Amino acid sequence: MTSRNWVKLFLTTSLVGGLTTAIVGLIVRWSELQRYFVEFQLLDMISAIVWLIFMGFLISVISQMGFFSYLTIHRFGLGIFKSPSLWNGVQVVLILFALFDLVYLRYENFAESGESVLPYLFPAFILLFVGIITAWLKVKQTNRQAFIPALFFMIVVTIVEWVPVLRENSTHWLYLMLAALLACNAYQLLILPKLNEKSQEERQKRVQHSGHKGKKPRKLNKKGAV
């Protein structure tokens, strides 16, 4: 990817994170922020929205770090296991393990006596549902071999990025950060092939342009150019 398209990816992902966090934040924290809008406290309204957008930018940076880390890990995995099918099998096991841990560990650490496990299953279902949809779109965009890596990224890497909030178990932040991470991760995963293709085209144009510049103009003979 060219530096120009990398900057474009960074800025657009930050925008996705900021807008998603602002919208979801207003919904999940409406009980706290409602009075600003009902009483039309303009300064407080703007401050709350700007703060949510800023937090979205920070979450998008976490998402981008996770994305480029996974691209490196994916290459290492293909190199170590040699076979894409074997590496995909390992990723499936890790997906199941991560989903189980997400439910089991949170239930063990935060559930009160007699509390149902259903509220702890819900985030896992959201992850799985969005992950499958995104992986399916990735397959439509590329090929069938992309399904498992895309699903792994959307589930396992998102959970790893989500850990700081999972430890706190704050319901508002839990769903706020999850929505922003899923939006940013899905966006990066689906936009990457287009940016890579665009980068390739830009490189080819540069090579052609430099090739034309390097050619010396032919001298015309007395009879003129043929």
Disulfide bonds with the S-S distance in Angstrom:
none
